[in-house]
Amino acid sequence: MAGATRPKAYLCRRYTESVEAALRARYELQVNEDDTILSPEEIVRAASGSQVLLTSATEQINADVLRGLSPALRFVATLSVGYDHIDMGVVRELGIGVLHTPDVLSDACAEIAMMLMLNACRRGYEADRMVRSGSWTGWSPTQLLGVGLKGKRVVIFGMGRIGREIAARARAFGMEVHYHNRRPLSQEQAANAIYHADLDEALQVADVLVIAVPGSPQLKRVINAARIALLPADAVLVNISRGELVDDNALINALSTGRLFAAGLDVFANEPNVDPRYRELDNVFLSPHIGSATKEARDAMGWLLVDGLDALFQGTTPANLLDHTDSIRSQETIR
Ligand code: DGY
């Protein structure tokens, strides 16, 4: 793809250096240099005539964007495993190929799930603040008592690739692993994790609930007041999926009344505009959507897109090309 015939591509966000260099070598690349989050209208204006749109989960690749860039647009490549920000119905209608970045971020996301779990259970925010603020008067037998992980039941809602990595780490902490998916995993994949066909039944045993299911409009506010009420007293909720899956009013109410012990949240509805009530709560540990934010994962995610696009331009089908069945499958297990 060298020389004057290079396809035109538009990069909505800044990727890692080596990935951007690879893209510049292959495409007539235009870049959103200041790395702001572009609106659909801005994307259509900036990427006009592009055959490839390189994006991330921060951009809404809706019907207006896809139709606005059609018929030139052939491929959308998103630096994310999730693709709930892309209108897959219109993608199919227009025959556009969509690449995403599964697998290579599973370890990084599982690590963040454990970070949130530990900080929520062991009161990480309050502990850090006590030291930084100078208000620590010294060790005390009853200071900042949290809940231990050993022997507790973790319920993983969405036991896909990331969920299974979380399960492996939770086992190492001595937790009993339960999960809810539409369908049970094979024995080998489940590795003794206990399956619950019914989400409500699973919630009733969740000392710690980890939401790792793929985001989708059908699951909006699936964790609502009624479901939070099913969790055991003093349960902990962790969300690394999408903020929209949780009803913020219900969660904030449960945290402020002490119905839940704590929460660890990496994702929020309407990012980056976090519901300000979370900031006021001591029993929430917050992080800014950094699940896959390691150098290793972000590089690997970018290279998966570079290699996938190479394959598509050569007429072959890369494993990370989404198709019709993927959007059905995503409702079941994967993330
Ligand atoms: C993903 O990969 O879907 C993460 O949430 C980052 O967007």
Residues whose N, C-alpha, C, O or C-beta is under 5 A from the ligand:
A	BS01	DGY	A57 L79 S80 V81 G82 S241
